[in-house]
């Protein structure tokens, strides 16, 4: 999932990238996950500085479950 940065978003520069349209987005790691994801704890490593779209994305909400299902995770268990 691409995380587009909005005006006012200020994540640390090392987590920024540019998409094919020249827009600022959160960078992704080699595994395709957000570069700010702490892979050991499976949580955001920059939580207080996370982009506004991440603040609006309700963990366990409909959009979250749909993304997890598309990625192959069981939306009921998260596994």
Backbone as CSV, one residue per row, in Angstrom:
resi,resn,N_x,N_y,N_z,CA_x,CA_y,CA_z,C_x,C_y,C_z
1,UNK,0.846,-1.166,0.000,0.000,0.000,0.000,0.898,1.238,0.000
2,UNK,0.680,2.128,-0.928,1.469,3.352,-1.007,0.937,4.370,-0.009
3,UNK,1.839,4.961,0.752,1.464,5.991,1.721,1.895,7.332,1.158
4,UNK,0.927,8.052,0.620,1.162,9.369,0.055,1.248,10.399,1.174
5,UNK,2.288,11.225,1.129,2.439,12.253,2.149,1.618,13.476,1.781
6,UNK,1.002,14.060,2.782,0.157,15.231,2.614,0.878,16.451,3.188
7,UNK,0.440,17.660,2.798,1.042,18.859,3.390,0.956,18.789,4.919
8,UNK,2.036,19.095,5.562,2.091,19.040,7.023,2.692,17.757,7.561
9,UNK,2.740,16.689,6.749,3.375,15.444,7.186,4.877,15.663,7.240
10,UNK,5.508,15.239,8.315,6.943,15.449,8.488,7.652,14.219,9.056
11,UNK,7.542,13.069,8.373,8.305,11.910,8.850,9.793,12.156,8.612
12,UNK,10.663,11.456,9.326,12.103,11.618,9.106,12.478,11.371,7.640
13,UNK,13.391,12.173,7.141,13.783,12.139,5.727,14.245,10.760,5.265
14,UNK,14.835,9.973,6.141,15.340,8.654,5.724,14.209,7.694,5.341
15,UNK,12.967,8.045,5.654,11.822,7.201,5.317,11.049,7.708,4.104
16,UNK,11.582,8.712,3.421,10.877,9.310,2.294,11.355,8.754,0.964
17,UNK,10.448,8.742,0.015,10.750,8.332,-1.363,9.876,9.175,-2.281
18,UNK,10.092,9.001,-3.563,9.289,9.689,-4.570,8.688,8.626,-5.469
19,UNK,7.394,8.755,-5.763,6.768,7.754,-6.636,6.986,8.110,-8.107
20,UNK,6.410,7.314,-8.995,6.619,7.500,-10.432,6.008,8.796,-10.966
21,UNK,5.185,9.450,-10.160,4.571,10.724,-10.546,5.270,11.920,-9.899
22,UNK,6.332,11.653,-9.144,7.067,12.723,-8.475,6.474,13.151,-7.152
23,UNK,5.542,12.363,-6.619,4.926,12.693,-5.333,5.717,12.095,-4.182
24,UNK,5.704,12.761,-3.043,6.395,12.260,-1.857,5.565,11.166,-1.205
25,UNK,6.219,10.051,-0.960,5.574,8.891,-0.339,6.511,8.324,0.719
26,UNK,5.977,7.449,1.551,6.821,6.730,2.493,7.578,5.656,1.709
27,UNK,8.848,5.530,1.987,9.674,4.523,1.322,9.243,3.127,1.771
28,UNK,9.552,2.153,0.920,9.273,0.756,1.248,10.588,0.010,1.351
29,UNK,10.631,-0.966,2.232,11.798,-1.812,2.368,11.830,-2.850,1.251
30,UNK,12.869,-3.646,1.217,13.007,-4.702,0.207,11.849,-5.698,0.256
31,UNK,11.227,-5.824,1.426,10.114,-6.755,1.595,8.776,-6.163,1.151
32,UNK,8.775,-4.872,0.762,7.546,-4.227,0.305,6.765,-3.518,1.390
33,UNK,7.156,-3.739,2.640,6.488,-3.069,3.756,7.046,-1.661,3.910
34,UNK,6.302,-0.821,4.592,6.745,0.542,4.883,8.099,0.499,5.581
35,UNK,9.002,1.381,5.163,10.347,1.418,5.745,10.327,1.788,7.222
36,UNK,9.244,2.404,7.693,9.152,2.791,9.108,8.608,1.663,9.990
37,UNK,8.238,0.546,9.379,7.710,-0.569,10.159,8.828,-1.248,10.934
38,UNK,8.604,-1.435,12.219,9.524,-2.201,13.049,9.151,-3.671,12.849
39,UNK,9.976,-4.444,12.116,9.593,-5.813,11.762,9.562,-6.779,12.945
40,UNK,10.235,-6.468,14.010,10.216,-7.353,15.177,8.940,-7.195,15.986
41,UNK,8.468,-5.975,16.090,7.261,-5.701,16.873,6.027,-5.509,16.005
42,UNK,6.230,-5.428,14.661,5.139,-5.195,13.706,4.313,-3.958,14.082
43,UNK,5.050,-2.875,14.339,4.387,-1.614,14.627,5.213,-0.479,14.027
44,UNK,4.630,0.677,13.972,5.281,1.835,13.387,6.402,2.339,14.297
45,UNK,7.586,2.481,13.722,8.734,2.943,14.512,8.766,4.463,14.647
46,UNK,7.912,5.160,13.903,7.855,6.629,13.971,6.445,7.072,14.347
47,UNK,5.773,6.299,15.169,4.363,6.511,15.474,3.994,7.973,15.745
48,UNK,4.710,8.712,16.582,4.326,10.113,16.815,4.474,10.999,15.575
49,UNK,5.296,10.568,14.617,5.548,11.349,13.398,4.901,10.731,12.160
50,UNK,4.049,9.748,12.348,3.465,9.039,11.206,2.619,9.989,10.359
51,UNK,2.544,9.716,9.057,1.771,10.564,8.147,0.280,10.576,8.491
52,UNK,-0.402,11.598,8.027,-1.827,11.757,8.334,-2.662,10.591,7.821
53,UNK,-2.313,10.031,6.664,-3.089,8.898,6.152,-2.987,7.703,7.102
54,UNK,-1.850,7.540,7.745,-1.684,6.461,8.719,-2.507,6.740,9.976
55,UNK,-2.628,8.010,10.330,-3.434,8.384,11.502,-4.912,8.089,11.259
56,UNK,-5.350,8.180,10.006,-6.753,7.971,9.666,-7.079,6.501,9.385
57,UNK,-6.068,5.681,9.180,-6.256,4.275,8.839,-6.497,3.504,10.127
58,UNK,-7.740,3.133,10.380,-8.108,2.475,11.637,-7.632,1.025,11.654
59,UNK,-6.743,0.710,12.596,-6.267,-0.662,12.755,-7.456,-1.567,13.062
60,UNK,-7.640,-2.592,12.263,-8.751,-3.513,12.450,-10.031,-3.060,11.762
61,UNK,-9.998,-1.881,11.132,-11.169,-1.376,10.419,-11.353,-2.084,9.080
62,UNK,-12.395,-1.707,8.369,-12.710,-2.344,7.088,-11.547,-2.251,6.103
63,UNK,-10.949,-1.057,5.982,-9.826,-0.889,5.047,-8.642,-1.746,5.458
64,UNK,-8.371,-1.803,6.739,-7.266,-2.616,7.256,-7.489,-4.090,6.925
65,UNK,-8.681,-4.585,7.195,-8.977,-5.991,6.926,-8.889,-6.295,5.437
66,UNK,-9.345,-5.370,4.596,-9.276,-5.581,3.143,-7.828,-5.641,2.671
67,UNK,-6.974,-4.756,3.182,-5.554,-4.770,2.803,-4.879,-6.047,3.269
68,UNK,-5.169,-6.476,4.485,-4.567,-7.707,5.000,-5.007,-8.909,4.171
69,UNK,-6.279,-8.940,3.785,-6.776,-10.048,2.961,-6.108,-10.045,1.600
70,UNK,-5.923,-8.862,1.020,-5.263,-8.760,-0.291,-3.820,-9.202,-0.203
71,UNK,-3.194,-9.017,0.963,-1.808,-9.403,1.158,-1.693,-10.894,1.489
72,UNK,-2.814,-11.526,1.797,-2.797,-12.952,2.096,-2.905,-13.273,3.568
73,UNK,-3.087,-12.259,4.414,-3.245,-12.509,5.838,-4.715,-12.784,6.131
74,UNK,-4.974,-13.593,7.130,-6.339,-13.864,7.563,-6.857,-12.627,8.290
75,UNK,-7.854,-11.930,7.737,-8.328,-10.699,8.368,-8.935,-10.918,9.745
76,UNK,-9.374,-12.135,10.043,-9.975,-12.399,11.354,-8.908,-12.532,12.438
77,UNK,-7.772,-13.144,12.067,-6.751,-13.398,13.086,-5.527,-12.522,12.926
78,UNK,-5.332,-11.940,11.739,-4.144,-11.140,11.492,-2.938,-11.979,11.107
79,UNK,-3.111,-13.300,11.072,-1.986,-14.196,10.743,-1.926,-14.507,9.275
